[in-house]
Amino acid sequence: MNDQRILDDILALLEANGVAVRPEPLGGSAGGLCRVKGKNIFFLDTQSTAAQNAVLCAEAVAKILDIENIYLRPEIRSFIEAHSPIKTENENGT
């Protein structure tokens, strides 16, 4: 599965769970999830690669969704788990 397909699937997952996605030119190394007036917004850096954006999206999903209770294609689940900051912290014992 290529980076663009992973990104598209994870963006669809975010949008399906109430996250507004805003594509913006942010310099190529920015973007991510934020909360504005009680709503989750994901800023997608249009100057970043699909791979960079996919990682940021995966981190956002891990922060706001319990993926254990959602059906995801195995490739998408693995990608999110591999880029989950929560998992990384737990593996480090923090």
C-alpha positions as CSV (number, residue, x, y, z in Angstrom):
1,M,0.0,0.0,0.0
2,N,1.5,3.3,-1.0
3,D,1.8,6.4,1.2
4,Q,-0.9,8.4,-0.6
5,R,-3.4,5.5,-0.1
6,I,-2.5,5.3,3.6
7,L,-2.9,9.0,3.9
8,D,-6.3,9.0,2.1
9,D,-7.6,6.2,4.3
10,I,-6.5,7.8,7.6
11,L,-7.9,11.2,6.5
12,A,-11.2,9.5,5.8
13,L,-11.1,7.9,9.2
14,L,-10.5,11.3,10.8
15,E,-13.3,13.0,8.9
16,A,-15.7,10.1,9.7
17,N,-15.1,10.8,13.3
18,G,-15.9,14.5,13.3
19,V,-12.4,15.9,12.6
20,A,-12.4,18.8,10.1
21,V,-9.5,18.5,7.7
22,R,-8.0,21.8,6.4
23,P,-5.4,21.6,3.7
24,E,-3.0,24.5,4.0
25,P,0.5,25.4,2.7
26,L,2.5,25.3,6.0
27,G,6.1,25.2,4.8
28,G,6.5,21.4,4.3
29,S,7.2,20.4,7.9
30,A,4.1,21.4,9.8
31,G,0.5,20.4,10.3
32,G,-1.3,18.3,12.8
33,L,-4.3,18.1,15.1
34,C,-5.5,21.0,17.2
35,R,-8.7,21.9,19.0
36,V,-10.4,25.2,18.1
37,K,-13.7,26.3,19.9
38,G,-14.3,22.7,21.0
39,K,-13.8,21.2,17.6
40,N,-11.0,19.0,16.4
41,I,-9.2,20.3,13.3
42,F,-6.4,18.6,11.4
43,F,-4.2,20.9,9.4
44,L,-2.8,19.1,6.4
45,D,0.4,20.6,5.1
46,T,0.0,20.7,1.3
47,Q,3.8,21.2,1.0
48,S,4.6,18.0,2.9
49,T,4.9,14.6,1.4
50,A,2.1,12.0,1.7
51,A,4.4,10.0,4.0
52,Q,5.0,12.9,6.4
53,N,1.3,13.7,6.4
54,A,0.3,10.1,6.9
55,V,2.5,9.9,10.1
56,L,0.9,13.1,11.5
57,C,-2.6,11.7,10.7
58,A,-1.8,8.4,12.4
59,E,-0.6,10.3,15.5
60,A,-3.9,12.3,15.5
61,V,-6.0,9.1,15.2
62,A,-4.1,7.5,18.1
63,K,-4.8,10.6,20.3
64,I,-8.5,10.9,19.7
65,L,-9.8,7.4,18.8
66,D,-9.7,4.0,20.4
67,I,-8.8,2.0,17.4
68,E,-9.3,-1.3,19.3
69,N,-13.0,-0.9,18.8
70,I,-13.0,0.2,15.2
71,Y,-12.6,-2.1,12.1
72,L,-9.6,-1.0,10.1
73,R,-7.8,-2.7,7.3
74,P,-4.7,-4.5,8.7
75,E,-2.3,-2.2,6.9
76,I,-3.9,0.9,8.3
77,R,-4.1,-0.5,11.8
78,S,-0.4,-1.5,11.7
79,F,0.6,1.9,10.4
80,I,-1.4,3.8,13.1
81,E,0.0,1.5,15.8
82,A,3.6,2.0,14.5
83,H,3.2,5.8,14.7
84,S,1.2,6.1,17.9
85,P,2.9,8.4,20.4
86,I,0.9,6.7,23.2
87,K,2.3,3.3,22.3
88,T,5.8,4.7,22.1
89,E,5.5,6.2,25.5
90,N,4.2,3.0,27.0
91,E,7.0,1.0,25.5
92,N,9.5,3.3,27.0
93,G,7.9,2.8,30.4
94,T,6.6,6.4,30.8
